[in-house]
Amino acid sequence: MLEIGSEFWKVDNSTKKNHLFPSDTKWFLSGQNALNFIIDDIKSKHDVSSVALPSWCCDSMIIPFIINDFDISFYDIELKNGNLVQKIDKECDVILAMDYFGYESSYNLSNYNGIVIRDLTHSIFIKEYKDATYYFGSLRKWTGVYTGGYAWSNEKWTDEIPVREVDRKYVSLRCQAMKQKRDYIEGLTKSKGYLEKYEEAEDVLDECNLKGVYNAERADILAAQTLDIDKIKKKRRENAKELLKSISDIALFPEISDNDCPLFVPIIIKCRDELKKTLIGKGVYCPVHWPISKHHILTNRTREIYEKELSIVCDQRYSTEDMKKISCLIKEYMKK
C-alpha cells in the first residue's frame, strides 16, 4: 500500500439492497446540505430561535445555525478520568446530538423538551435510534461516494423547501480526484495530483453549502442502498481490535462493544501534532477531529479534546498487517 488514509477511491457495494435507510429518506449533496434542509423544515413549522450543540463538533454543524440566526449554546463534551462525558444540560428550542466514531453511548433524548436532531454521520451502522425528530448524516466518511448526504424525519416534510439539482462541477471534480487516486494506489502513476482535485472539490462544496440545498448524485443513492454493510462492519471491527492490542492505553474507546462499528480509533496523546507529522512521513494519514474554528466557544476542559485527539485509520480498505504497521509506528514514537 503506497499510503494509508485520506480520501476514498472506491465504494464497497454488494448485490443486495440493504435496509439502512427508511423509504422516505431524502438525499443531498452533503451532510451539511442535509442539515440545511432540516433547519428549513423546522423553521417552516415552528417558532424557534435557540439551539444547543455539542462542544466537540465540526464547524459544519455550527454554520447552518449561524446562517439562520439561531442563538447557539454549547453543552460540554469533555474527558473525565480518560472517559468521554456528554453533559447535555442545555434547554433550547432545538438540540443537536451525536455519538462519536461509531461507538455506542447510552444516553437517550426522548424526554428532551425541544426538537431533537441526531447527526448519524459517525453512528449510522451502530443501531436504530428512536429519540429524535430528525436524523441526518454523510456517507463520505465511510466509503467513496461523491455526495452522500441523507436525512429523514418522524414528521411529514414540508413541500415548500426549494432543492437545486446536484452540482455537476462538484461531482465531476470528485470523480476525477477518485480516479487519479485509484491510479496512484494501483501504481499506474506516481503523481499525487488528486490532492489538488479533492481540495478544489471541497472548495466548490463549501460554496454550495452556503448557497442552499442540493440533491445528491443518483448513482450515490443507489450506492448507499446497496452498501456492503456486513463487509464494512466486519473489517472495521477487525482492524480496530488489532490496533487496540497495542494502543488501548491511549485510546479514547479502549474496548469495542457488540454494536460498535469504528469510524476511526481515536487516541488521546499530548504531542498529537508531532505524532501526526511522524505518521505522515511514513505514508499514514490520520485526521484530527476537529480543527477549532472561530465559531467554537470552548472552556479549558472542552478544548483539551481538540488539542490531544488523533483519529487512527481502521477502515475496510486496509488489512490487519496495515494496522500492525500503524501500531508499530505509534509505539516507536511513544518510546522517544
N, C-alpha and C positions, 0 to 999 in steps of 0.2 A: 504494500500500500504506500503510495507516494506521499499521502498526507492523511491525517485523521481529523475529522471535524469540519466545521464551516458548512456552507450551503449543500443541500441535497442535489443530486443529479438524476434521480430516478424515483418512480413511485412503486410501492410494494402492493401489488394487486393480486387477487385470486379470481377464480372463475365464478365464485358465488357472491351474491349480494348479501351484505351484512345488515344488521338491524341496529346500527349505532345511532342513526338519526331518525327522528319522527317524520312521518309522511308530510307534515306541513312545514318542514324546515325551509327557511329562506337562505339563499346562498349569495355571498358578497365577495367583493374584491379582496377584502382583508378582514381580520378580526376587529380592527378599529372602525372599518366601514360598518360592520355588523352592529357595533356599539352605537355608532351614529344613528342607525336606523331605530334601534331600541329607544334611544333618547327621544327621537322624533315621535315615536309611537306613544311613549309615556306623556309627553307634553300635549299631545292631541287629545288625551283623555283626562288628565289630572292637572291640578294646580300645584305644581311642585317648584321648589327653589333651592333645596339643600341636599347634599349628598355626602355620605361617609365612604371613604376609600381606605383600603389598607395602606399603611405607611410604606410597606415594601411592595412596590409595583413599578411597572414601566410607565413612562410619561404618556404613552399612547392610551392609557386608561384615564389619564387626568385631562388631557387636552380636549376631548369631546365635551366634557362638562364645563370647562372654561369657556369654550366657544358658545355654549348655551347659557352662560351667565349664572351657573349654579354657585351657591356658597359651598365651598369644599372644606370638609373636616377630614382628618386622618386618624383612624384608630390604630393603636400601636401593634406592630408585629416586631417582636424582639427575642433575643436569646436569653434564656434563664437556665443556668447550670447546664449549658450546652444544648438545651431543648428549645424548639421554636414554639413561641407562645403567641396566640392571637387574642388580643384584648378588645373584643367587639363591644364597646361601651358607649357608642355614639348613637343618639336618637335623631335621625334625619328623615326627610321625606323619602329618600332613596338610599339604599346601601348596596355597594358592590363588594362581592366576596369571592374568594378563590382558595383552592388548595394548591400546594406548591410541588412542582416537579414530579407529579404522578404518584405522590404518597398520600394515603388516605388520612383524613383527620376525623374527629368525632363530633365537631360542633354542628349544630343544626339551627337554622334561622327561621323555622316555620312560625315562630311566635313574634318575629320582629314586627314592630308597628308600621314600618314604612314599606315601600316597594323594594323587593329583593331582586337583584340581578346577580347571576352567577357567571363568572368567567371560567369556562371549562377548558381553556387552552391547555393547561397543564394536566387536567384530570379527566379528559374525555374517555379514557379507557379504564377508569377505576370502577365506577358504579353508576347507577341511575339516580341522580339527585332529584329530590321532590320538594325542596324547601324554598323555591324561588318562583317568581312570576315569569322572569326572562332568563334565558340561557344563551350564551354565545361563546365563540372562540375562533381559533385559527388552526388549520391543519399544517401550515407551512413549517411548524416547529417539529413535526413528526415524520414528514415524508415529502417527496419532491413535486408537490403540486405548484402550479403557477399562482393561483389565487387562494381559495380555501377558507374564506370566512363563512361562518354559519351562525344562524340564530333561530330559536323557536320560543314560543310563549304559551303559557297556560290560558291566556286570554286571546280573543279574536283580534287579529291585527287590524289596524285602521287601513282603509283603502286610499287614503289621501296623500301618502308619502311618495314623492317622486323618486324614482330609481333610474339612473342612467345605464346605458349599455356598457358592458365591460370595456375598459380602456385598452384598445388594441396595442398602443405603443408599449404599455407596461408588460402585457403578455408577451409581445414579441421580444422584448429585451430579456425577460426571464427565460424564454425558450432558447435564445441564443446563448445566454450565460450557462444554462444547464448542459447544452450540447458541448460547449467548449470545455466545461469542467469534466464531462464524461470522457471526452477525448484525452484530456490530461491524465485522468485517473487510469485510463486504459493504456496509457503510454503512446498514444498516437501523436501527441505533440508535447513539447516542453514548455510551451507558452502558458502563462497564468493570466492571460488577458481576460479570462472570465471574471476575475475580481472587479475589474472596471465595469463590466457589463452588469454584474449584480448591484454594484453601487449606483450605477445610472438608473437601474430599475427601481431601486429603493427611493431615489430622489423623485421619480415620477409618482411612485406610490404615495409618498408624503404629500405631494401636491393634491392627488386625488382624495386623500383622507380629509383634507381641509376643505375641499370643494363640495362634498356631499356624499351621496350613496351610489355605489356602482354594483351591477350584477357580477357574479362570478363567471369564469370561463366554463362553458358547457361541459367540456371534457373533464374538468376538475370535479364537477358534481358527480359524474359517473365514477370517477376515480375514488372519490370519498365513499360512495355507496358500495364499492367493491374492494375496499382496503382489506388486505390480509391481516386481520386483527390478531389472529392466533400467532402468526409468524412474528409480528411486531412485538406483542407482549412477551412471547417466549424468549426471543433473542435479547430483548432489553433486560429482562429479569436475569437471564443467564450472565450477561455482561456485567450488570450491576453487582451481582453476587460475587463474581470474580474480582472486581475492583475492591469490594468490601472485605475480602480476605486479607487485604494488605493495608487498607486505609480507613477502616471503620472508626479508628480512634479520632480522626479529624472529620468524619462525615457528619453532615447535618442530620441525616437519617441513617443511622448505623445498621438498621435491620430492614428487611423487606417483608411486609405482611402479605397475606394470600391475595389481596385485591390490588396491590401496588403494581403500577406499570411505569418504571422510571423514565422520565424525560431526559434527565441527567442524574449524575451522582454529585450533588453539591457538597463541597467541603468548606470548612471554615479554617482559615490559616492567616497568620499575621502578615507575612510577607507575600501576600497574594499576587501583587503586580510583578514581583520578581520571579515567582514560580511560573506565572503565565508566560512571561517572556522566555524563560528557560524552556518550557514546553514547545513554544512556537519555534524556537531554534532547532528542535528535534522533529518538527513537522506535525505537532499535535496542537490543534486549535480549539481551545476551550473558552467559551464565552463567560462574561460576567453578567450577573443579573442583580441590579441593572445599573447603568450609569445614573448618577444623581443629576437631575435637571433643575432648572430654575423654578420649576413648578412644584417640586417636592418641599414639604415642610417637615423637618426631622428633628428629633431630640438626639442627644448623645447616644442613648440606648438604641434607638431605631436606626441611627446612622451606622452602627457597628456592623450590621449585616452587609450593608453596601460596601464597606471597606475591606471585609475579610472573605467574602464568598467567591468561590470559583466553581463553575459548573463543568464537571468532568464528563466527557463524551462517553456514551454507552449504547448508542443506537444500533439498529439492525443491520447497518452497513458493515459492521466490524465483527471480528472473531474474538474468541477468548484469548488468543495469542496477542491480539492487538491490545486487549485490556491488561495483560501481563506486562506488556511494554510500557504502557502508561503508568502502571503501578510502580514499576522499577524506576522510572524517571522521577516520580514524585518522592519515592523513598530515598533515592540518591540525593535529591535536592535537600531533603529534610536532615540528612546526615552532615551537611556542611556546617 
